[in-house]
Amino acid sequence: MRSRDLAQIALFAAIMVVLGFFPLIQLPGAFAPFTSQTLGVILAGSILGAKRGALAILLFDVLVFVGLPVLPGGRGGLSVIMGPTGGFVIAYPIGALVIGLLTERLWRHYNLPIAIAINFLGGALVLYAIGIPWMATAAHISLGKAITTSVAFLPGDVVKVVVGSLAAVAVRKAYPLIPARA
Ligand SMILES: O=C(O)CCCC[C@@H]1SC[C@@H]2NC(=O)N[C@@H]21
């Protein structure tokens, strides 16, 4: 891995940290906060691709694991990971990986609708698939309740997907960082 790759990984991990400065917004009745950090997951996967994107978010997760206050509201540490929102944090690098793999595969045909579909899959559905069952277990609530209380995140997540997709398509045009596959 070249030093440019390492710099890009560090940059996108830093973007995740900056996105964590947004104040913690707790939606009524929800067991997790609204977070702008899923936008960072989308940007990392769709702009850096699978390997560098997932590594950037993994680096961010390491910062959380060792206890740095990089989650919204200045939270971090194993107590967060073991709590109701830990599954989402663990899912962040997996979401970036899925986005990166699909973005690379469809790179030649990449456009806004494709970006939105990929980013919704990796930046919302993958996070829900891991985060919501984890939330049900950690918060001792039924899976049904975890799902219904999480529906409130959908509008905000769709906005983040569209914003991230517009950025990804613009970066692809101006300064593509993902090499086209043969
Ligand atoms: O900071 C944390 O402890 C993790 C928060 C996870 C919040 C999830 S991610 C998917 C969904 N969209 C949001 O804005 N919030 C939830």
PDBQT file of the ligand as one rigid body, heavy atoms in Angstrom, charges set to zero:
ROOT
HETATM    1  O1  LIG A 201     -23.219   6.603  17.704  1.00  0.00    +0.000 OA
HETATM    2  C1  LIG A 201     -23.596   5.449  17.893  1.00  0.00    +0.000 C 
HETATM    3  O2  LIG A 201     -23.615   4.907  19.004  1.00  0.00    +0.000 OA
HETATM    4  C2  LIG A 201     -24.096   4.653  16.704  1.00  0.00    +0.000 C 
HETATM    5  C3  LIG A 201     -25.366   5.231  16.239  1.00  0.00    +0.000 C 
HETATM    6  C4  LIG A 201     -26.016   4.386  15.175  1.00  0.00    +0.000 C 
HETATM    7  C5  LIG A 201     -27.247   5.069  14.693  1.00  0.00    +0.000 C 
HETATM    8  C6  LIG A 201     -27.952   4.308  13.599  1.00  0.00    +0.000 C 
HETATM    9  S1  LIG A 201     -26.981   4.143  12.136  1.00  0.00    +0.000 SA
HETATM   10  C7  LIG A 201     -28.380   3.841  11.145  1.00  0.00    +0.000 C 
HETATM   11  C8  LIG A 201     -29.475   4.712  11.683  1.00  0.00    +0.000 C 
HETATM   12  N1  LIG A 201     -29.395   6.023  11.107  1.00  0.00    +0.000 N 
HETATM   13  C9  LIG A 201     -29.191   6.969  12.028  1.00  0.00    +0.000 C 
HETATM   14  O3  LIG A 201     -29.097   8.190  11.787  1.00  0.00    +0.000 OA
HETATM   15  N2  LIG A 201     -29.116   6.423  13.227  1.00  0.00    +0.000 N 
HETATM   16  C10 LIG A 201     -29.238   4.982  13.164  1.00  0.00    +0.000 C 
ENDROOT
TORSDOF 0
